[in-house]
Amino acid sequence: MVHFYRNVFTMVPKGKVKDVAAMLKAIHAQEDRKEALAKVKTVAKKLALMKLKKASECVRDGMHETLSYYEFPAEHWRHIKTNNPLE
């Protein structure tokens, strides 16, 4: 997730990174994969409306790779959705 976020941030002006970070985090805060995918569409549209076309395309085309943890039981999500072993 972190590396994907950083890739998206390279396509976003520094003044908007905080807002975009909140949008990306909202995707991963969803209850299940179906809701997360719906949120991906919403976020991609918002980014396009913000005139961040490349970031929008990156989110739309690449976010599914960061959602693979939804395939495991929910009690494991916190441990496998990040590369931080402390979580």
Backbone as ProteinMPNN parsed JSONL, in Angstrom:
{"seq_chain_A": "MVHFYRNVFTMVPKGKVKDVAAMLKAIHAQEDRKEALAKVKTVAKKLALMKLKKASECVRDGMHETLSYYEFPAEHWRHIKTNNPLE", "coords_chain_A": {"N_chain_A": [[0.812, -1.192, 0.0], [1.832, 1.288, 0.865], [3.885, 1.827, -0.971], [2.43, 1.985, -3.315], [0.818, 4.217, -2.748], [2.82, 6.168, -2.632], [3.636, 6.162, -5.292], [1.357, 7.212, -6.526], [1.346, 9.739, -5.327], [3.484, 10.967, -6.626], [2.344, 11.971, -8.844], [0.829, 14.049, -8.115], [0.291, 17.429, -7.178], [2.22, 18.984, -4.571], [0.682, 20.434, -2.726], [-1.746, 19.147, -2.699], [-1.429, 16.611, -1.8], [-2.063, 15.741, 0.81], [-4.876, 15.715, 0.821], [-5.362, 13.81, -1.178], [-4.149, 11.593, -0.034], [-5.902, 11.081, 2.083], [-8.125, 10.281, 0.626], [-7.178, 7.912, -0.569], [-6.678, 6.346, 1.682], [-9.266, 6.038, 2.57], [-10.28, 4.216, 0.783], [-9.057, 1.821, 1.57], [-10.22, 1.521, 4.003], [-12.642, 0.378, 3.843], [-15.347, -1.995, 4.387], [-15.366, -4.41, 2.956], [-14.141, -6.1, -0.019], [-15.793, -5.525, -2.228], [-17.012, -3.068, -1.541], [-14.697, -1.549, -1.334], [-13.795, -1.554, -3.991], [-15.865, -0.118, -5.164], [-15.41, 2.324, -3.944], [-12.954, 2.927, -5.068], [-13.671, 3.632, -7.679], [-15.136, 5.965, -7.148], [-13.154, 7.609, -5.996], [-11.319, 7.773, -8.118], [-12.859, 9.196, -9.973], [-13.173, 11.611, -8.563], [-10.508, 12.476, -8.457], [-10.043, 12.888, -11.175], [-11.809, 15.002, -11.61], [-10.486, 16.897, -10.155], [-8.559, 17.569, -11.857], [-6.431, 15.818, -12.021], [-5.493, 13.775, -13.832], [-3.573, 11.72, -14.458], [-3.046, 10.638, -11.929], [-5.581, 9.745, -11.321], [-5.96, 7.743, -13.271], [-3.923, 6.0, -12.49], [-4.808, 5.17, -9.956], [-7.262, 3.97, -10.635], [-6.392, 1.916, -12.368], [-4.44, 0.492, -10.925], [-5.05, 0.079, -8.231], [-6.375, -2.263, -7.489], [-4.454, -4.18, -6.98], [-3.571, -3.6, -4.451], [-5.567, -4.462, -2.875], [-5.632, -7.115, -2.296], [-5.51, -8.319, 0.188], [-8.087, -8.589, 1.099], [-8.952, -11.067, 0.355], [-8.371, -12.821, 2.32], [-9.179, -14.054, 5.662], [-10.913, -11.704, 7.747], [-9.732, -11.161, 10.248], [-7.046, -11.24, 9.748], [-6.388, -9.146, 8.109], [-5.309, -6.656, 9.047], [-2.689, -7.304, 9.565], [-1.607, -8.14, 7.139], [-2.102, -6.238, 5.173], [-0.271, -4.269, 5.034], [3.238, -3.473, 4.921], [4.375, -3.231, 7.316], [5.562, -4.771, 10.043], [4.974, -4.274, 12.701], [2.334, -3.6, 12.892]], "CA_chain_A": [[0.0, 0.0, 0.0], [2.655, 2.48, 0.998], [4.586, 2.088, -2.227], [1.42, 2.42, -4.28], [0.484, 5.601, -2.39], [3.936, 7.024, -3.048], [3.573, 6.287, -6.751], [0.268, 8.154, -6.829], [1.755, 11.075, -4.889], [4.4, 11.578, -7.6], [1.511, 12.553, -9.893], [-0.05, 15.009, -7.444], [1.01, 18.595, -6.64], [2.475, 18.86, -3.132], [-0.402, 21.03, -1.963], [-2.93, 18.291, -2.699], [-1.058, 15.263, -1.361], [-2.801, 15.406, 2.03], [-6.251, 15.378, 0.424], [-5.323, 12.554, -1.932], [-3.835, 10.542, 0.937], [-7.148, 10.766, 2.793], [-8.97, 9.532, -0.306], [-6.623, 6.568, -0.724], [-6.906, 5.636, 2.941], [-10.691, 5.717, 2.635], [-10.478, 2.985, -0.001], [-8.632, 0.676, 2.374], [-11.002, 1.483, 5.241], [-13.954, -0.209, 3.552], [-15.65, -3.251, 5.077], [-15.068, -5.575, 2.135], [-13.551, -5.815, -1.332], [-16.809, -4.919, -3.095], [-17.116, -1.655, -1.164], [-13.423, -0.91, -1.667], [-13.774, -1.33, -5.438], [-16.791, 0.988, -5.433], [-14.724, 3.542, -3.501], [-11.911, 3.2, -6.066], [-14.322, 4.36, -8.768], [-15.459, 7.305, -6.642], [-11.905, 8.36, -5.834], [-10.776, 8.039, -9.454], [-13.664, 10.288, -10.545], [-12.818, 12.842, -7.846], [-9.186, 12.901, -8.911], [-10.2, 13.415, -12.538], [-12.44, 16.319, -11.471], [-9.454, 17.781, -9.61], [-7.6, 17.717, -12.956], [-5.297, 14.943, -11.736], [-5.813, 12.66, -14.717], [-2.619, 10.619, -14.314], [-3.286, 10.013, -10.625], [-6.864, 9.055, -11.456], [-5.705, 6.516, -14.04], [-3.086, 5.122, -11.661], [-5.681, 4.591, -8.931], [-8.239, 3.097, -11.3], [-5.748, 0.758, -12.983], [-3.516, -0.231, -10.066], [-5.479, -0.091, -6.841], [-6.813, -3.638, -7.207], [-3.318, -4.939, -6.451], [-3.422, -3.325, -3.018], [-6.753, -4.974, -2.183], [-5.553, -8.576, -2.237], [-5.692, -8.796, 1.554], [-9.507, -8.887, 1.307], [-9.179, -12.481, 0.051], [-8.073, -13.574, 3.537], [-10.123, -13.765, 6.751], [-10.826, -10.322, 8.238], [-8.835, -11.022, 11.397], [-5.664, -11.158, 9.272], [-6.202, -7.977, 7.241], [-4.441, -5.642, 9.627], [-1.298, -7.765, 9.523], [-1.089, -8.391, 5.787], [-2.345, -5.17, 4.205], [0.855, -3.337, 5.064], [4.527, -4.139, 5.07], [4.868, -2.874, 8.638], [5.316, -5.923, 10.911], [4.481, -3.849, 14.0], [0.887, -3.514, 12.861]], "C_chain_A": [[0.859, 1.261, 0.0], [3.34, 2.829, -0.314], [3.611, 2.541, -3.305], [1.041, 3.88, -4.013], [1.583, 6.549, -2.881], [3.966, 7.212, -4.562], [2.495, 7.286, -7.162], [0.703, 9.575, -6.474], [2.723, 11.745, -5.859], [3.633, 12.274, -8.718], [0.606, 13.659, -9.367], [0.781, 16.203, -6.977], [1.124, 18.496, -5.115], [1.329, 19.409, -2.287], [-1.652, 20.169, -1.869], [-2.659, 16.881, -2.171], [-1.872, 14.843, -0.136], [-4.236, 14.98, 1.708], [-6.307, 14.036, -0.296], [-5.015, 11.386, -0.993], [-5.092, 10.124, 1.696], [-8.085, 9.951, 1.906], [-8.492, 8.087, -0.447], [-6.852, 5.728, 0.535], [-8.368, 5.224, 3.08], [-11.004, 4.435, 1.851], [-10.167, 1.769, 0.865], [-9.373, 0.572, 3.702], [-12.373, 0.834, 5.039], [-14.103, -1.584, 4.198], [-15.305, -4.503, 4.279], [-14.559, -5.138, 0.771], [-14.543, -5.11, -2.261], [-16.943, -3.417, -2.813], [-15.838, -0.895, -1.514], [-13.342, -0.608, -3.161], [-14.727, -0.206, -5.839], [-16.137, 2.316, -5.056], [-13.602, 3.917, -4.461], [-12.498, 4.023, -7.211], [-14.631, 5.794, -8.366], [-14.208, 8.17, -6.551], [-11.305, 8.711, -7.194], [-11.544, 9.184, -10.131], [-13.312, 11.621, -9.896], [-11.47, 13.376, -8.316], [-9.249, 13.485, -10.313], [-10.825, 14.808, -12.497], [-11.465, 17.358, -10.911], [-8.359, 18.051, -10.644], [-6.3, 16.956, -12.682], [-5.495, 13.64, -12.51], [-4.875, 11.469, -14.534], [-2.812, 9.888, -12.992], [-4.578, 9.212, -10.663], [-6.683, 7.724, -12.186], [-4.901, 5.513, -13.226], [-3.936, 4.425, -10.6], [-6.633, 3.587, -9.563], [-7.585, 1.801, -11.794], [-4.919, -0.088, -12.017], [-3.983, -0.543, -8.662], [-5.856, -1.528, -6.516], [-5.688, -4.498, -6.63], [-3.147, -4.738, -4.952], [-4.591, -3.878, -2.207], [-6.727, -6.489, -2.013], [-5.769, -9.126, -0.826], [-7.15, -9.126, 1.869], [-9.833, -10.355, 1.024], [-8.939, -13.38, 1.27], [-9.119, -13.258, 4.609], [-9.856, -12.374, 7.353], [-9.863, -10.151, 9.401], [-7.36, -10.921, 10.998], [-5.37, -9.877, 8.482], [-5.19, -6.991, 7.789], [-2.969, -6.025, 9.503], [-0.74, -7.876, 8.105], [-1.33, -7.252, 4.805], [-1.225, -4.143, 4.161], [2.16, -4.12, 5.186], [5.156, -3.818, 6.418], [4.566, -4.006, 9.619], [4.803, -5.529, 12.297], [2.962, -3.758, 14.05], [0.323, -4.901, 12.99]], "O_chain_A": [[0.626, 2.183, -0.781], [3.371, 3.992, -0.718], [3.948, 3.397, -4.122], [0.953, 4.682, -4.943], [1.303, 7.594, -3.468], [4.286, 8.294, -5.052], [2.711, 8.11, -8.05], [0.456, 10.51, -7.236], [2.781, 12.973, -5.911], [4.203, 13.076, -9.458], [-0.272, 14.147, -10.078], [1.87, 16.014, -6.434], [0.223, 17.982, -4.453], [1.05, 18.869, -1.216], [-2.525, 20.434, -1.043], [-3.57, 16.056, -2.105], [-2.322, 13.7, -0.06], [-4.741, 14.003, 2.26], [-7.199, 13.226, -0.045], [-5.575, 10.302, -1.155], [-5.313, 8.934, 1.922], [-8.759, 9.037, 2.381], [-9.297, 7.155, -0.445], [-7.179, 4.545, 0.453], [-8.667, 4.174, 3.648], [-11.893, 3.67, 2.227], [-10.93, 0.803, 0.887], [-9.163, -0.384, 4.449], [-13.168, 0.755, 5.976], [-13.115, -2.248, 4.513], [-14.988, -5.542, 4.858], [-14.55, -3.95, 0.45], [-14.164, -4.198, -2.997], [-16.981, -2.604, -3.737], [-15.889, 0.26, -1.938], [-12.879, 0.461, -3.557], [-14.43, 0.568, -6.749], [-16.292, 3.313, -5.762], [-13.324, 5.101, -4.651], [-11.891, 4.996, -7.657], [-14.416, 6.726, -9.141], [-14.209, 9.324, -6.98], [-10.834, 9.831, -7.393], [-10.943, 10.038, -10.783], [-13.17, 12.635, -10.58], [-11.31, 14.575, -8.543], [-8.577, 14.474, -10.604], [-10.425, 15.693, -13.253], [-11.608, 18.554, -11.167], [-7.353, 18.689, -10.336], [-5.215, 17.396, -13.062], [-5.642, 12.564, -11.932], [-5.333, 10.329, -14.462], [-2.748, 8.659, -12.941], [-4.654, 8.121, -10.098], [-7.205, 6.698, -11.751], [-5.171, 4.313, -13.27], [-3.794, 3.222, -10.378], [-6.783, 2.471, -9.065], [-8.156, 0.719, -11.653], [-4.714, -1.276, -12.269], [-3.365, -1.354, -7.971], [-5.677, -1.969, -5.38], [-5.946, -5.438, -5.878], [-2.631, -5.617, -4.262], [-4.6, -3.769, -0.981], [-7.734, -7.076, -1.616], [-6.17, -10.279, -0.668], [-7.42, -9.869, 2.812], [-10.896, -10.833, 1.422], [-9.27, -14.565, 1.245], [-9.866, -12.289, 4.471], [-8.708, -11.938, 7.448], [-9.238, -9.099, 9.531], [-6.52, -10.556, 11.82], [-4.207, -9.57, 8.22], [-4.305, -6.541, 7.061], [-2.107, -5.158, 9.353], [0.463, -7.723, 7.896], [-0.805, -7.295, 3.693], [-1.243, -3.241, 3.323], [2.153, -5.304, 5.521], [6.334, -4.099, 6.64], [3.407, -4.185, 9.994], [4.248, -6.372, 13.002], [2.368, -3.829, 15.126], [-0.895, -5.075, 12.988]]}, "name": "protein", "num_of_chains": 1, "seq": "MVHFYRNVFTMVPKGKVKDVAAMLKAIHAQEDRKEALAKVKTVAKKLALMKLKKASECVRDGMHETLSYYEFPAEHWRHIKTNNPLE"}
